[in-house]
Amino acid sequence: MSLKRPPDADRTLDAREVDGEPFGPITSALDDLGPDETLLLVNSFEPEPLYGVLDERGFTHESEQVAPDEWHVEIEHA
């Protein structure tokens, strides 16, 4: 069961709907994220390789597995 966008997320990117490699759309969404906004990334697996990129770019994140094949990662500026 998929959770809908939480009320505190300003933007949502469902990486499962991206045709091809989702890294480009994810970084574009990060570039567009305002200083007080939160991005909800929905993915089919825990995107561990992304965490280092987020740290390097000055973002914090919280991850939660909400279904066997669905992870939610809330991302915001540190």
C-alpha positions as CSV (number, residue, x, y, z in Angstrom):
1,M,0.0,0.0,0.0
2,S,1.4,3.4,-1.0
3,L,1.1,6.4,1.2
4,K,0.0,9.6,-0.4
5,R,2.3,12.7,-0.2
6,P,2.6,13.8,3.4
7,P,1.2,17.2,4.2
8,D,4.7,18.5,5.1
9,A,6.3,17.6,1.7
10,D,6.2,20.5,-0.7
11,R,7.3,18.5,-3.7
12,T,7.2,14.8,-4.7
13,L,9.2,12.8,-7.2
14,D,8.3,9.2,-7.8
15,A,11.5,7.7,-9.2
16,R,9.5,4.6,-10.1
17,E,7.8,6.6,-12.8
18,V,11.0,7.9,-14.4
19,D,11.9,6.3,-17.7
20,G,15.5,5.3,-17.4
21,E,18.1,6.4,-14.8
22,P,16.4,8.6,-12.2
23,F,19.6,10.4,-11.0
24,G,19.2,13.4,-13.4
25,P,15.5,14.1,-12.4
26,I,16.5,13.7,-8.8
27,T,19.3,16.3,-9.0
28,S,17.1,18.6,-11.0
29,A,14.4,18.4,-8.3
30,L,17.1,19.2,-5.7
31,D,18.3,22.2,-7.7
32,D,14.7,23.5,-7.8
33,L,14.1,22.9,-4.0
34,G,13.6,26.2,-2.1
35,P,15.4,26.7,1.2
36,D,12.3,26.0,3.3
37,E,10.9,23.2,1.1
38,T,10.9,19.5,1.5
39,L,11.1,16.9,-1.4
40,L,9.6,13.5,-1.0
41,L,11.4,11.0,-3.1
42,V,9.5,7.7,-3.6
43,N,11.6,4.8,-4.8
44,S,11.3,1.0,-5.1
45,F,14.4,0.4,-3.0
46,E,16.5,2.3,-0.4
47,P,18.6,4.7,-2.5
48,E,21.7,4.4,-0.4
49,P,24.1,5.7,-3.1
50,L,22.1,9.0,-3.1
51,Y,22.8,9.7,0.6
52,G,26.4,10.7,0.1
53,V,25.4,13.0,-2.8
54,L,22.8,14.6,-0.5
55,D,25.4,15.1,2.2
56,E,27.8,16.7,-0.2
57,R,25.2,19.1,-1.5
58,G,24.1,20.2,1.9
59,F,20.8,18.3,2.3
60,T,19.5,16.1,5.1
61,H,17.2,13.2,4.7
62,E,15.0,10.7,6.5
63,S,14.1,7.4,5.0
64,E,11.3,5.0,5.7
65,Q,10.3,1.7,4.1
66,V,6.5,1.9,3.7
67,A,6.0,-1.3,1.8
68,P,8.2,-4.2,0.7
69,D,9.0,-2.4,-2.6
70,E,8.4,1.2,-1.6
71,W,10.7,3.7,0.2
72,H,10.0,7.3,1.1
73,V,12.9,9.7,1.5
74,E,12.1,13.2,2.8
75,I,14.9,15.6,1.7
76,E,15.5,19.2,2.8
77,H,18.3,21.7,3.1
78,A,20.5,21.2,6.1
